[in-house]
Amino acid sequence: MKRLRDFFRQRGTELKRADIGPLLEKVCRSQAMRAEAAQVVLECHCDDGLPRIWMDPVQIEVVLRNLVSNGVDAALSTPSSDPYVRVHASVEHEHLVIEVLDSGDGIAPVDLPHMFETRRSSKPGGMGIGLLISRSIVEAHEGRLWAEPGPGGKFFVSLPLSEHGHD
């Protein structure tokens, strides 16, 4: 929590070279019981041989937890005979790309420009800032967080394979 508070005070990150696989597994395990109880299939997969990247694992975990949790919520809120959240990590064009797809309604094109702004949350006790915080964290890593219109929720995190001055 201290690093997160520091990040929001001064946008500081503690970069280190780390594997995304164990972090994704941890995030998916943290949501597995909730997904299973709601009969939402949660699948997490990393391509073989993914390189280690420069990241602050605590901050990237916050981003991934937020996206996966949002995906489970979306899958729950949309009637479907096959609710799911699928998380996949791969390398594309010198970036590690993590996609989080869900069986929810997805995002209307008209809502895309405002997805990452502070907004009223539909979740009990929600503050409506999860995506805003997540985007700030990803951008502090010189990466990108974006969404694509539905059907189904489609969120993507792209992180550079190398950090300036580190290889």
C-alpha positions as CSV (number, residue, x, y, z in Angstrom):
1,M,0.0,0.0,0.0
2,K,2.9,2.4,0.8
3,R,4.2,2.1,-2.8
4,L,0.7,2.8,-4.2
5,R,0.3,5.9,-2.0
6,D,3.8,7.0,-3.1
7,F,2.8,6.5,-6.7
8,F,-0.2,8.7,-6.4
9,R,1.8,11.3,-4.5
10,Q,4.7,11.5,-6.9
11,R,4.0,8.9,-9.7
12,G,7.0,6.9,-8.5
13,T,7.5,3.4,-9.6
14,E,10.0,0.8,-8.4
15,L,10.9,-1.0,-11.6
16,K,12.5,-4.3,-11.7
17,R,12.8,-7.0,-14.3
18,A,10.0,-9.6,-13.6
19,D,7.9,-12.3,-15.1
20,I,4.3,-11.6,-15.9
21,G,3.3,-15.3,-15.7
22,P,3.4,-15.6,-11.9
23,L,1.7,-12.3,-11.4
24,L,-1.1,-13.2,-13.7
25,E,-1.5,-16.6,-11.9
26,K,-1.7,-14.7,-8.6
27,V,-4.4,-12.3,-9.9
28,C,-6.4,-15.1,-11.4
29,R,-6.2,-17.2,-8.2
30,S,-7.4,-14.1,-6.2
31,Q,-10.6,-14.0,-8.4
32,A,-11.1,-17.8,-8.9
33,M,-13.4,-18.5,-5.9
34,R,-15.6,-15.5,-6.7
35,A,-15.8,-16.5,-10.3
36,E,-16.5,-20.1,-9.5
37,A,-19.2,-19.2,-7.0
38,A,-20.9,-17.1,-9.7
39,Q,-20.4,-19.9,-12.3
40,V,-18.1,-17.6,-14.4
41,V,-15.4,-19.5,-16.2
42,L,-12.0,-17.8,-15.5
43,E,-9.2,-18.7,-17.9
44,C,-5.7,-17.4,-17.7
45,H,-3.0,-18.2,-20.2
46,C,0.5,-16.9,-21.0
47,D,2.3,-17.8,-24.2
48,D,5.4,-19.9,-23.7
49,G,8.7,-18.1,-23.4
50,L,7.5,-14.7,-22.5
51,P,10.4,-12.4,-21.6
52,R,10.8,-10.7,-18.3
53,I,9.9,-7.0,-18.4
54,W,10.7,-3.9,-16.4
55,M,7.7,-3.2,-14.2
56,D,6.6,-2.5,-10.7
57,P,4.9,-5.8,-9.9
58,V,2.7,-4.3,-7.1
59,Q,1.3,-1.6,-9.4
60,I,0.8,-3.9,-12.4
61,E,-1.0,-6.4,-10.0
62,V,-3.4,-3.6,-9.1
63,V,-4.1,-3.0,-12.8
64,L,-4.7,-6.7,-13.5
65,R,-6.8,-7.3,-10.4
66,N,-9.0,-4.3,-11.4
67,L,-9.4,-5.5,-15.0
68,V,-10.1,-9.2,-14.1
69,S,-12.5,-8.1,-11.3
70,N,-14.4,-5.8,-13.7
71,G,-14.6,-8.7,-16.2
72,V,-16.1,-11.0,-13.6
73,D,-18.6,-8.3,-12.6
74,A,-19.5,-7.7,-16.3
75,A,-19.9,-11.4,-17.0
76,L,-22.2,-11.7,-13.9
77,S,-24.3,-8.8,-14.9
78,T,-25.1,-10.0,-18.4
79,P,-27.4,-13.0,-18.9
80,S,-25.4,-15.7,-20.7
81,S,-25.4,-19.5,-20.7
82,D,-21.6,-19.4,-20.9
83,P,-20.2,-16.5,-18.8
84,Y,-16.5,-16.2,-18.9
85,V,-13.4,-14.0,-18.4
86,R,-10.3,-14.9,-20.5
87,V,-6.9,-13.4,-19.7
88,H,-4.1,-13.9,-22.2
89,A,-0.5,-12.6,-22.3
90,S,1.6,-12.6,-25.5
91,V,4.3,-10.6,-27.2
92,E,3.3,-8.3,-30.1
93,H,5.7,-5.8,-31.7
94,E,8.2,-5.3,-28.9
95,H,5.5,-5.2,-26.3
96,L,4.0,-7.6,-23.8
97,V,0.2,-7.5,-24.4
98,I,-2.3,-8.7,-21.9
99,E,-5.9,-9.0,-23.0
100,V,-8.8,-9.3,-20.7
101,L,-12.0,-10.5,-22.5
102,D,-15.4,-11.1,-20.9
103,S,-18.8,-12.2,-21.9
104,G,-20.5,-9.1,-20.6
105,D,-22.3,-6.5,-22.8
106,G,-19.1,-4.8,-23.7
107,I,-18.6,-1.1,-24.3
108,A,-20.7,1.0,-26.7
109,P,-18.5,3.0,-29.1
110,V,-20.0,6.2,-27.8
111,D,-18.7,5.3,-24.3
112,L,-15.1,4.5,-25.3
113,P,-13.8,8.1,-25.1
114,H,-14.9,8.4,-21.5
115,M,-14.0,4.9,-20.2
116,F,-10.9,6.0,-18.3
117,E,-12.3,9.1,-16.7
118,T,-13.7,9.4,-13.2
119,R,-17.3,8.4,-13.3
120,R,-20.1,7.1,-11.2
121,S,-19.6,3.5,-10.3
122,S,-22.3,0.9,-10.6
123,K,-20.7,-1.2,-7.9
124,P,-21.8,-1.0,-4.3
125,G,-19.1,1.0,-2.5
126,G,-17.3,1.6,-5.8
127,M,-15.6,5.0,-6.4
128,G,-15.5,4.9,-10.2
129,I,-11.8,5.5,-10.4
130,G,-10.4,2.0,-11.0
131,L,-9.8,2.4,-14.7
132,L,-8.4,5.9,-14.3
133,I,-5.9,4.6,-11.7
134,S,-5.1,1.6,-13.9
135,R,-4.4,3.8,-16.9
136,S,-2.2,6.1,-14.9
137,I,-0.1,3.2,-13.6
138,V,0.3,1.7,-17.1
139,E,1.3,5.1,-18.6
140,A,3.8,5.5,-15.8
141,H,5.3,2.2,-17.2
142,E,5.4,3.8,-20.7
143,G,2.7,1.4,-21.7
144,R,-0.9,1.7,-22.9
145,L,-4.3,0.6,-21.6
146,W,-7.2,0.7,-23.9
147,A,-10.6,-0.8,-24.5
148,E,-12.4,-1.9,-27.7
149,P,-16.2,-1.8,-28.3
150,G,-18.3,-5.0,-27.7
151,P,-20.0,-7.3,-27.9
152,G,-18.1,-8.6,-24.8
153,G,-15.7,-6.6,-22.7
154,K,-12.3,-6.1,-24.4
155,F,-9.5,-4.5,-22.4
156,F,-5.8,-4.5,-23.3
157,V,-2.6,-3.6,-21.5
158,S,0.6,-3.1,-23.5
159,L,3.9,-2.8,-21.7
160,P,7.3,-2.3,-23.5
161,L,9.7,-5.2,-23.5
162,S,12.6,-3.0,-22.5
163,E,12.7,0.1,-20.3
164,H,14.8,3.1,-21.5
165,G,18.3,2.6,-20.2
166,H,17.7,-1.0,-19.2
167,D,18.0,-4.0,-21.5
